[in-house]
Amino acid sequence: MISLSRRIGALAGEWRETIGRFMPRRERDPIATEAQLRHFVSTRSAVIAQKTLYGYLRTRIGTRYPEAFREPDFVRSIDIAKLHLFAACLSDLAIHAVAHALVDRRVDDATRRTMAMACLRAGLDDNAGSFVEGFSPAEAQNAHELRVGGVDWGRAAASSAGFESFATSPAALVRWAPIAPELKRHDVEIVENSVRFAWHEVRVDLGRRLDAGAITAELLAANT
């Protein structure tokens, strides 16, 4: 039997490769404005949500994967799961991105919370046309607001591994993926670790392109 660690590593590698193919290519411009940061959070969250959900379903369902999409109830369940996972991804990446963009001590935590909320709302607005019954954007915003109220922003910015801010999306995939509970319970560790690994390229890309000084200067200028 393949060990759990080998299964985790194999699945994580497969998802990183899949996600890498769908990430926007050759984007080298700095992320130097709040609008650009919101766009980054929105687009990358959508990619991670879609590819990790479909990757898990494809891995779990196997050869019946195309056939499953002929079932209307299954497709509806996927649409609901995708939105809940997307909201969780937005929450995770918004906190990580804002923590790293607003490290300047002149910026207070209330401003960080406001920007993190704006990132989530922008992502939801970008995808409002795909909302379905079974997903509430208002509930997603409320959950994110409660979460950002308790964020230790210094810790979030200092976390070298970047995993601490990415706690909601792995749990959301396990909760919302339309897989039978008796099967899903065997996958928790594998799936959650795979989602965490899937964020690696996003964090690297953000770190490479983020101009925190420019975003802080824009923010401070707007508040004077």
C-alpha positions as CSV (number, residue, x, y, z in Angstrom):
1,M,0.0,0.0,0.0
2,I,1.3,3.5,-0.8
3,S,2.1,5.4,2.3
4,L,0.1,8.5,3.2
5,S,3.1,10.8,2.8
6,R,3.7,9.5,-0.7
7,R,0.1,9.9,-1.6
8,I,0.1,13.5,-0.3
9,G,3.3,14.3,-2.2
10,A,2.1,12.8,-5.5
11,L,-1.3,14.6,-5.3
12,A,0.3,17.9,-4.4
13,G,2.7,17.6,-7.3
14,E,-0.1,16.8,-9.7
15,W,-2.1,19.8,-8.6
16,R,0.9,22.2,-8.7
17,E,1.5,21.1,-12.3
18,T,-2.2,21.5,-13.2
19,I,-2.5,24.9,-11.5
20,G,0.7,26.1,-13.1
21,R,-0.7,25.5,-16.5
22,F,-3.6,27.8,-15.8
23,M,-1.9,30.6,-13.9
24,P,-1.6,33.8,-15.9
25,R,1.8,33.8,-17.7
26,R,4.5,36.3,-18.1
27,E,3.1,38.8,-15.7
28,R,6.1,40.8,-14.5
29,D,4.6,44.2,-13.7
30,P,4.8,45.2,-10.1
31,I,1.6,45.0,-8.0
32,A,1.9,48.6,-6.9
33,T,-1.7,49.8,-6.3
34,E,-4.6,48.7,-4.1
35,A,-6.6,48.0,-7.3
36,Q,-3.9,45.7,-8.6
37,L,-3.7,43.9,-5.3
38,R,-7.4,43.3,-5.3
39,H,-7.2,42.0,-8.9
40,F,-4.4,39.6,-7.9
41,V,-6.4,38.3,-5.0
42,S,-9.5,37.8,-7.1
43,T,-7.9,36.1,-10.1
44,R,-5.5,33.8,-8.1
45,S,-8.3,32.7,-5.7
46,A,-10.5,31.8,-8.6
47,V,-7.7,29.6,-10.1
48,I,-6.9,27.8,-6.9
49,A,-10.6,27.2,-6.1
50,Q,-11.4,25.8,-9.5
51,K,-8.3,23.7,-10.0
52,T,-8.1,22.2,-6.5
53,L,-11.8,21.3,-6.5
54,Y,-11.7,19.7,-9.9
55,G,-8.4,18.1,-9.2
56,Y,-9.8,16.4,-6.1
57,L,-13.0,15.3,-7.8
58,R,-11.0,13.8,-10.7
59,T,-8.7,12.0,-8.4
60,R,-11.5,10.6,-6.2
61,I,-14.0,9.7,-9.0
62,G,-11.4,8.3,-11.4
63,T,-12.6,7.0,-14.7
64,R,-16.2,7.9,-14.0
65,Y,-15.2,11.6,-13.8
66,P,-16.7,12.7,-17.3
67,E,-19.8,10.5,-16.7
68,A,-20.5,12.2,-13.4
69,F,-21.0,15.6,-15.1
70,R,-24.1,14.2,-16.8
71,E,-25.9,14.3,-13.4
72,P,-27.6,17.7,-12.9
73,D,-27.6,17.3,-9.1
74,F,-23.9,16.6,-9.1
75,V,-23.2,19.6,-11.3
76,R,-25.3,21.8,-9.1
77,S,-23.3,20.6,-6.1
78,I,-20.1,21.4,-7.8
79,D,-21.3,25.0,-8.5
80,I,-22.2,25.4,-4.8
81,A,-18.9,23.9,-3.7
82,K,-16.9,26.1,-6.1
83,L,-18.4,29.3,-4.7
84,H,-17.8,28.4,-1.1
85,L,-14.3,27.3,-1.8
86,F,-13.7,30.5,-3.8
87,A,-14.9,32.6,-0.9
88,A,-12.5,30.7,1.4
89,C,-9.6,31.2,-1.0
90,L,-10.4,35.0,-1.2
91,S,-10.3,35.2,2.6
92,D,-7.0,33.3,2.9
93,L,-5.2,35.2,0.1
94,A,-6.7,38.6,1.1
95,I,-5.2,38.3,4.6
96,H,-1.8,37.1,3.3
97,A,-1.6,39.8,0.6
98,V,-2.7,42.6,2.9
99,A,-0.3,41.5,5.7
100,H,2.6,41.7,3.3
101,A,1.5,44.8,1.5
102,L,0.9,46.9,4.6
103,V,3.9,46.2,6.8
104,D,4.6,49.9,7.3
105,R,4.1,50.9,11.0
106,R,2.3,54.0,9.9
107,V,-0.6,51.8,8.8
108,D,-2.9,50.7,11.6
109,D,-4.8,47.4,11.9
110,A,-8.2,49.0,11.2
111,T,-6.8,50.0,7.7
112,R,-5.5,46.5,7.1
113,R,-8.9,45.1,8.0
114,T,-10.6,47.5,5.7
115,M,-8.3,46.6,2.8
116,A,-8.8,42.8,3.4
117,M,-12.5,43.3,3.3
118,A,-12.2,45.2,0.1
119,C,-10.2,42.4,-1.5
120,L,-12.9,39.9,-0.7
121,R,-15.8,42.1,-1.9
122,A,-14.0,42.8,-5.1
123,G,-13.5,39.1,-5.8
124,L,-17.1,38.4,-5.1
125,D,-18.2,41.3,-7.3
126,D,-16.0,40.0,-10.1
127,N,-17.8,36.7,-10.0
128,A,-21.3,37.8,-9.1
129,G,-22.7,36.4,-12.3
130,S,-21.9,32.9,-11.2
131,F,-23.7,32.9,-7.9
132,V,-26.2,30.1,-7.3
133,E,-28.7,29.2,-4.7
134,G,-26.9,27.6,-1.8
135,F,-24.2,30.3,-1.6
136,S,-24.6,33.6,0.2
137,P,-22.2,36.3,-0.5
138,A,-23.4,38.2,2.5
139,E,-22.6,35.2,4.8
140,A,-19.1,35.0,3.1
141,Q,-18.5,38.6,3.9
142,N,-19.7,38.2,7.5
143,A,-17.4,35.2,8.0
144,H,-14.4,37.1,6.6
145,E,-15.2,40.1,8.7
146,L,-15.2,38.0,11.9
147,R,-11.9,36.4,10.8
148,V,-10.0,39.6,10.0
149,G,-11.1,41.1,13.3
150,G,-8.9,38.5,15.0
151,V,-5.8,38.5,12.7
152,D,-2.4,39.1,14.2
153,W,-1.1,41.1,11.2
154,G,2.5,41.2,12.3
155,R,2.5,37.4,12.6
156,A,0.8,37.0,9.3
157,A,3.4,39.2,7.6
158,A,6.3,37.4,9.4
159,S,5.2,33.9,8.6
160,S,8.0,32.7,6.3
161,A,6.2,29.5,5.3
162,G,3.0,31.4,4.5
163,F,0.8,28.6,5.7
164,E,-0.8,30.3,8.7
165,S,-3.0,32.6,6.7
166,F,-4.1,29.7,4.5
167,A,-6.3,27.8,7.0
168,T,-9.8,28.3,5.6
169,S,-9.5,27.1,2.0
170,P,-8.2,23.5,2.8
171,A,-11.0,23.0,5.3
172,A,-13.6,24.4,2.8
173,L,-12.6,22.0,0.1
174,V,-13.0,19.0,2.4
175,R,-16.4,20.4,3.7
176,W,-17.9,21.3,0.4
177,A,-16.6,18.9,-2.2
178,P,-19.5,16.7,-3.4
179,I,-17.9,13.4,-2.3
180,A,-19.6,10.9,-0.1
181,P,-18.7,11.5,3.6
182,E,-17.6,7.9,4.1
183,L,-15.0,8.4,1.4
184,K,-14.1,11.9,2.2
185,R,-13.1,11.2,5.8
186,H,-10.1,9.2,4.5
187,D,-8.9,12.1,2.4
188,V,-8.8,14.9,4.9
189,E,-5.0,15.1,5.5
190,I,-4.2,14.5,1.8
191,V,-6.6,17.1,0.5
192,E,-5.8,19.8,3.1
193,N,-2.1,19.5,2.6
194,S,-2.5,19.5,-1.2
195,V,-4.4,22.8,-1.1
196,R,-1.7,24.3,1.1
197,F,0.9,23.2,-1.4
198,A,-1.2,24.6,-4.2
199,W,-0.8,28.1,-2.8
200,H,3.0,28.0,-3.1
201,E,3.3,29.5,-6.6
202,V,0.8,32.2,-5.7
203,R,2.8,33.3,-2.7
204,V,6.1,33.2,-4.7
205,D,4.5,35.3,-7.5
206,L,3.1,37.8,-5.0
207,G,6.5,38.1,-3.2
208,R,8.3,38.7,-6.5
209,R,5.9,41.4,-7.8
210,L,4.6,43.2,-4.7
211,D,5.6,46.8,-4.3
212,A,4.5,47.3,-0.7
213,G,6.0,50.8,-0.5
214,A,4.0,52.0,-3.4
215,I,0.7,50.6,-2.1
216,T,1.4,52.2,1.4
217,A,2.3,55.5,-0.2
218,E,-0.9,55.4,-2.2
219,L,-2.9,54.6,0.9
220,L,-1.3,57.3,3.0
221,A,-1.7,59.9,0.3
222,A,-5.4,59.2,0.0
223,N,-5.9,59.6,3.8
224,T,-4.2,63.0,4.0
